[in-house]
Amino acid sequence: MKIALIGYGKMGKAIERVARERGHEVVLIVDENNRRAVTDEALRQAEVAIEFSVPGAAAGNYEWCFRNGIPVVSGTTGWSEREEEVARLREKHDGGFFYASNFSLGVNLFFHLNRWLARLMAGAGGYDVSIEEIHHAHKLDAPGGTAITLARDVIANDPRYTSWKLRGDSPLSGDELPVTALREGEVTGIHRVKHASTLDEIQISHTAYSRDGFALGAVIAAEFMSGKRGTYGMSDLITIGNEKI
Ligand SMILES: NC(=O)c1ccc[n+]([C@@H]2O[C@H](COP(=O)([O-])OP(=O)(O)OC[C@H]3O[C@@H](n4cnc5c(N)ncnc54)[C@H](OP(=O)(O)O)[C@@H]3O)[C@@H](O)[C@H]2O)c1
């Protein structure tokens, strides 16, 4: 498969290596330096684009791919305020879009566990939920997209919560789920969901050891997206038994 890489930072480079290991050809590499110089024709050499760039560039890159009929797989986080606009652009051009705030299989199993635990604990009562994420100091968005997905999933499964709030912003009200975002050294990604009562605490956590798990998920998503239109996510890729996760 011929792949265009849009964004060639830590993730772009990991994806390039994994894509080559799986027998794919990287026909175009785009980063901030050459983005304006790359032509539509160059993009159309690819069968699929994989986009891991920066929050401010993602939506423009998606439109570029939609307009050129190239399905795009993206993991860039921090652009959620433009979700509706991106959905409209995809529809307008009938583009192919695969998005995941986290491409690791382990994290997607963790999402599943988080939803299940939130339902169980909401039924039990007496436990307050909080989320903590730790990432490397270069990460631009806080909280990250994975923590936002975890928070949204708790809110959808526990009626006590109606929104989430970054801890430290301002005092929390009872229906706000607190999210803490810490930035330390070169941490690839740690996420913890804590259910605490006055008597005890239940905690689930996920620790990524390297970026390779995200890169492999993105390349498998690109294989899935070749020739496709429409909107897809990890639940279209991963099933456990008969259940989509
Ligand atoms: N979904 C997931 O599983 C997952 C996993 C890890 C990371 N992420 C997210 O993926 C994104 C990238 O992460 P990273 O660690 O690779 O970041 P990074 O090392 O900072 O790389 C960002 C890349 O984007 C490029 N870029 C900047 N503006 C651009 C533009 N207008 N068009 C194209 N490329 C542009 C940068 O180019 P220059 O080098 O020229 O500045 C750089 O190559 C972040 O949003 C991160 O949160 C997602």
The ligand as a Tripos MOL2 file, in Angstrom:
@<TRIPOS>MOLECULE
LIG
   48    52     1     0     0
SMALL
NO_CHARGES

@<TRIPOS>ATOM
      1 N1         -3.9650    8.6750   18.7640 N.am      1 LIG1
      2 C1         -2.8400    8.1360   19.2470 C.2       1 LIG1
      3 O1         -2.7330    6.9090   19.4440 O.2       1 LIG1
      4 C2         -1.6680    9.0410   19.5450 C.ar      1 LIG1
      5 C3         -0.4700    8.5260   20.0740 C.ar      1 LIG1
      6 C4          0.6040    9.3860   20.2550 C.ar      1 LIG1
      7 C5          0.4820   10.7320   19.9240 C.ar      1 LIG1
      8 N2         -0.7130   11.2010   19.4470 N.ar      1 LIG1
      9 C6         -0.8980   12.5930   19.0080 C.3       1 LIG1
     10 O2         -0.3160   12.7010   17.7070 O.3       1 LIG1
     11 C7          0.1610   14.0350   17.4970 C.3       1 LIG1
     12 C8          1.6220   13.9950   17.0710 C.3       1 LIG1
     13 O3          2.4080   13.4660   18.1350 O.3       1 LIG1
     14 P1          4.0050   13.4340   18.0550 P.3       1 LIG1
     15 O4          4.4470   12.9080   19.3680 O.co2     1 LIG1
     16 O5          4.4320   12.7590   16.7950 O.co2     1 LIG1
     17 O6          4.3080   15.0180   17.9370 O.3       1 LIG1
     18 P2          5.6000   15.7390   17.3970 P.3       1 LIG1
     19 O7          6.8180   14.8900   17.5990 O.co2     1 LIG1
     20 O8          5.5880   17.1290   17.9780 O.co2     1 LIG1
     21 O9          5.3590   15.8490   15.8110 O.3       1 LIG1
     22 C9          4.4270   16.7100   15.2220 C.3       1 LIG1
     23 C10         4.7280   16.7710   13.7360 C.3       1 LIG1
     24 O10         3.7110   17.5390   13.0820 O.3       1 LIG1
     25 C11         4.3630   18.3710   12.1240 C.3       1 LIG1
     26 N3          3.5330   19.5110   11.7290 N.ar      1 LIG1
     27 C12         3.3690   20.7260   12.3190 C.ar      1 LIG1
     28 N4          2.5270   21.5020   11.5990 N.ar      1 LIG1
     29 C13         2.1670   20.7580   10.5160 C.ar      1 LIG1
     30 C14         1.3410   20.9890    9.3870 C.ar      1 LIG1
     31 N5          0.7250   22.1660    9.2030 N.pl3     1 LIG1
     32 N6          1.1690   19.9930    8.4840 N.ar      1 LIG1
     33 C15         1.8070   18.8200    8.6460 C.ar      1 LIG1
     34 N7          2.6120   18.5330    9.6770 N.ar      1 LIG1
     35 C16         2.8000   19.4870   10.6040 C.ar      1 LIG1
     36 C17         5.6490   18.7780   12.8220 C.3       1 LIG1
     37 O11         6.5370   19.2760   11.8270 O.3       1 LIG1
     38 P3          7.9120   20.0210   12.2310 P.3       1 LIG1
     39 O12         8.7840   18.9470   12.8140 O.co2     1 LIG1
     40 O13         8.3920   20.5340   10.9090 O.co2     1 LIG1
     41 O14         7.5270   21.0970   13.2070 O.co2     1 LIG1
     42 C18         6.0720   17.4330   13.4010 C.3       1 LIG1
     43 O15         6.6940   16.6560   12.4010 O.3       1 LIG1
     44 C19        -0.1260   14.7780   18.8210 C.3       1 LIG1
     45 O16        -1.3630   15.4540   18.7100 O.3       1 LIG1
     46 C20        -0.2190   13.6610   19.8380 C.3       1 LIG1
     47 O17        -1.0240   14.0130   20.9550 O.3       1 LIG1
     48 C21        -1.7620   10.3820   19.2560 C.ar      1 LIG1
@<TRIPOS>BOND
     1     1     2 1
     2     2     3 2
     3     2     4 1
     4     4     5 ar
     5     4    48 ar
     6     5     6 ar
     7     6     7 ar
     8     7     8 ar
     9     8     9 1
    10     8    48 ar
    11     9    10 1
    12     9    46 1
    13    10    11 1
    14    11    12 1
    15    11    44 1
    16    12    13 1
    17    13    14 1
    18    14    15 2
    19    14    16 1
    20    14    17 1
    21    17    18 1
    22    18    19 2
    23    18    20 1
    24    18    21 1
    25    21    22 1
    26    22    23 1
    27    23    24 1
    28    23    42 1
    29    24    25 1
    30    25    26 1
    31    25    36 1
    32    26    27 ar
    33    26    35 ar
    34    27    28 ar
    35    28    29 ar
    36    29    30 ar
    37    29    35 ar
    38    30    31 1
    39    30    32 ar
    40    32    33 ar
    41    33    34 ar
    42    34    35 ar
    43    36    37 1
    44    36    42 1
    45    37    38 1
    46    38    39 2
    47    38    40 1
    48    38    41 1
    49    42    43 1
    50    44    45 1
    51    44    46 1
    52    46    47 1
@<TRIPOS>SUBSTRUCTURE
     1 LIG1         1 GROUP 0 **** ****
